């Protein structure tokens, strides 16, 4: 780690929990952020500023005026620009020492598996169940840790999955895929702007703990946040032995 890096990350290095060893692990890691919207923006912002060596940003969409209420990497001047390219401009300005790779596509199939295979941790910052379940299946298949977040209206949630462990639950264990699932999205339900920042920042914190090898990541825990009351609630959950996605792993 060079002099510039030592100075840039000095406040991390001063922490007993991280130190030079933890910061070096962060610098040598790759994080995949699926979605460059309300959750992906703050997640990527703190991963980049914290010195994650390589960020892969995936999003098929372009910046819209309605995004600017909460998607903090984008600006009015970049409306109409691909979200991943808009995000890259901002992140590269914050930290030119890291590598930022963009995928302007809706990740699925082989492309999703290829992106997950490159990552040391995956942050699901998408806004729909189809993508969340696809990302989960890829992480289970490849044994990659997953940090999942969601935010709609005034309610947020965060969960971490240690998918390198055979007995660990997956996203499907917690939220089974089915036709009876009601999709709630910001475009139709609305969302409180700071809520996306709170959940996205928490996703970054969990990912950094996983990459740096410190603290206690929230594996097997669903953390709910009620922005109306400013209250957090934690719920522990277990592996479903009959889960069609991860139940075969013992």
C-alpha positions in Angstrom: 0.0 0.0 0.0 1.6 3.3 -1.2 1.8 6.6 0.7 -1.3 8.0 -1.0 -3.4 5.0 0.0 -2.0 5.1 3.6 -3.1 8.7 3.9 -6.4 8.3 2.1 -7.5 5.3 4.3 -5.7 6.4 7.5 -8.9 6.8 9.5 -9.7 3.1 8.7 -6.2 2.0 9.5 -6.4 3.7 12.9 -9.3 1.4 13.8 -8.3 -1.7 15.8 -11.0 -3.6 14.0 -9.6 -2.8 10.5 -6.0 -1.8 10.7 -3.6 -2.2 7.8 -4.5 -5.8 7.4 -8.2 -5.3 7.0 -7.7 -2.3 4.7 -5.3 -4.3 2.5 -8.0 -7.1 2.2 -10.5 -4.4 1.2 -8.1 -3.0 -1.4 -7.6 -6.4 -2.9 -11.3 -7.3 -3.2 -14.0 -7.1 -5.8 -17.6 -6.1 -5.1 -20.5 -6.5 -7.5 -23.3 -3.9 -7.0 -26.5 -4.9 -8.9 -28.5 -1.7 -9.4 -27.2 1.9 -9.6 -30.4 3.4 -8.1 -31.6 4.4 -4.7 -29.7 1.7 -2.9 -26.9 1.1 -5.3 -25.8 4.8 -5.2 -25.0 5.0 -1.5 -23.7 1.5 -1.4 -21.2 2.2 -4.3 -20.3 5.6 -2.8 -19.1 4.1 0.5 -17.5 1.1 -1.1 -15.5 3.4 -3.4 -14.5 5.9 -0.7 -13.5 3.0 1.6 -11.1 1.7 -1.1 -12.7 -1.5 -2.4 -10.1 -2.3 -5.1 -12.6 -3.2 -7.9 -16.2 -2.3 -8.2 -18.5 -3.8 -10.8 -21.7 -1.7 -11.3 -24.6 -3.3 -13.2 -27.7 -1.5 -14.3 -29.6 -1.3 -17.6 -31.4 2.0 -17.0 -30.7 5.7 -17.7 -30.9 8.6 -15.3 -34.4 10.1 -15.1 -35.4 13.4 -13.4 -37.5 11.4 -10.8 -34.4 9.5 -9.7 -32.6 12.7 -8.4 -34.7 12.8 -5.2 -32.7 9.9 -3.8 -30.1 8.5 -6.2 -27.2 10.6 -5.0 -24.6 9.7 -7.6 -26.6 11.2 -10.4 -27.1 14.9 -11.4 -29.5 17.0 -13.4 -26.8 17.5 -16.1 -26.6 13.7 -16.5 -30.3 13.0 -17.0 -30.6 10.6 -20.0 -27.1 9.2 -19.4 -26.7 5.5 -18.5 -26.8 5.2 -14.7 -23.6 3.1 -14.5 -21.7 5.7 -16.5 -23.1 8.5 -14.4 -22.2 6.7 -11.3 -18.7 5.9 -12.6 -18.0 9.6 -13.2 -18.9 10.5 -9.6 -17.1 7.5 -8.0 -13.9 8.0 -10.1 -13.7 11.6 -8.9 -14.0 10.5 -5.3 -11.4 7.8 -5.6 -9.2 7.5 -8.7 -7.2 4.7 -7.1 -9.9 2.0 -7.6 -11.0 0.1 -10.7 -14.6 0.7 -11.7 -16.1 -1.7 -14.3 -19.6 -1.0 -15.7 -22.2 -3.3 -17.1 -25.1 -1.5 -18.8 -27.4 -4.4 -18.9 -30.0 -6.2 -16.9 -28.0 -9.0 -15.5 -29.4 -12.5 -16.1 -28.3 -15.9 -17.3 -24.7 -16.4 -18.2 -23.9 -12.7 -17.8 -25.1 -12.7 -14.2 -23.1 -15.8 -13.4 -20.0 -14.4 -15.0 -20.3 -11.1 -12.9 -21.0 -13.0 -9.7 -18.0 -15.3 -10.3 -15.7 -12.3 -10.3 -17.0 -10.9 -7.0 -15.9 -11.5 -3.4 -19.2 -10.1 -2.2 -22.5 -9.2 -4.1 -24.8 -6.4 -3.1 -28.3 -6.8 -4.4 -29.6 -3.2 -4.8 -32.2 -4.1 -7.3 -35.9 -3.1 -7.1 -37.8 -6.3 -8.1 -38.2 -9.9 -6.9 -37.2 -11.5 -10.3 -33.7 -9.9 -10.1 -33.3 -10.6 -6.4 -34.1 -14.3 -6.9 -31.8 -14.6 -9.9 -29.0 -13.0 -8.0 -29.6 -15.3 -5.1 -29.5 -18.4 -7.3 -26.2 -17.3 -8.8 -24.7 -16.6 -5.4 -25.8 -20.0 -4.1 -24.4 -21.8 -7.1 -21.1 -20.0 -6.8 -20.9 -19.8 -3.0 -20.6 -16.0 -2.8 -21.8 -13.9 0.2 -24.8 -11.8 -0.6 -26.0 -8.5 1.0 -29.6 -7.8 0.1 -31.5 -4.5 0.7 -34.9 -3.1 -0.1 -36.7 0.2 0.5 -40.2 1.3 -0.4 -42.5 4.0 1.1 -41.2 4.4 4.7 -40.0 0.8 5.2 -36.5 -0.7 4.7 -34.9 -4.0 5.1 -31.5 -5.6 5.1 -30.3 -9.2 5.1 -27.0 -11.0 4.7 -26.4 -14.5 3.4 -23.3 -16.5 3.9 -23.7 -18.7 0.8 -20.3 -20.3 1.1 -21.6 -22.3 4.0 -23.8 -25.3 3.2 -26.1 -24.9 6.2 -26.6 -21.2 5.7 -30.1 -19.9 4.6 -30.5 -18.1 1.2 -32.8 -15.4 0.1 -35.4 -17.9 -1.1 -35.5 -19.4 2.4 -36.6 -16.0 3.7 -38.7 -14.8 0.8 -39.9 -17.8 -1.3 -40.5 -17.1 -4.9 -44.2 -17.5 -6.0 -47.0 -16.1 -8.1 -48.8 -14.8 -5.0 -45.9 -12.3 -4.1 -47.0 -8.7 -4.4 -44.4 -6.5 -6.1 -44.0 -3.1 -4.4 -41.8 -0.6 -6.3 -40.9 3.0 -5.7 -42.3 4.1 -9.1 -45.8 3.2 -8.0 -45.6 3.3 -4.1 -43.2 6.1 -3.5 -40.2 6.1 -1.2 -38.7 8.4 1.5 -35.5 9.7 0.1 -33.2 9.3 3.2 -34.5 5.7 3.6 -32.6 4.6 0.5 -29.4 6.2 1.9 -29.8 4.5 5.3 -30.3 1.0 3.8 -27.7 1.4 1.0 -25.1 2.6 3.5 -25.9 -0.3 5.8 -25.4 -2.6 2.8 -22.0 -1.1 2.2 -21.1 -1.5 5.9 -22.0 -5.2 5.9 -20.1 -5.7 2.6 -17.0 -4.0 4.0 -17.1 -6.2 7.2 -17.2 -9.3 5.0 -14.4 -8.2 2.7 -12.2 -6.8 5.5 -12.8 -9.8 7.8 -13.8 -7.9 10.8 -16.9 -7.4 13.0 -20.0 -9.6 12.9 -21.9 -9.5 9.6 -25.6 -9.9 9.9 -25.7 -13.4 8.4 -29.0 -15.1 9.0 -30.6 -11.9 10.2 -33.3 -9.7 8.7 -33.0 -6.2 9.9 -36.1 -4.0 9.4 -36.2 -0.2 9.6 -39.3 1.9 10.2 -38.4 5.4 9.0 -41.6 6.8 10.6 -40.5 5.9 14.1 -36.7 5.6 13.4 -36.8 2.1 14.8 -34.8 -1.0 13.9 -36.1 -4.6 14.4 -34.0 -7.7 14.0 -35.4 -11.1 13.1 -33.3 -14.3 13.0 -34.1 -16.9 10.3 -33.0 -20.4 9.5 -32.3 -22.4 6.4 -35.3 -24.1 4.9 -34.2 -27.8 4.4 -36.8 -28.0 1.6 -35.7 -24.9 -0.2 -35.5 -25.6 -4.0 -32.5 -23.2 -4.3 -30.2 -24.2 -1.5 -31.9 -27.1 0.2 -29.7 -29.7 -1.6 -26.6 -28.3 0.1 -25.8 -30.2 3.4 
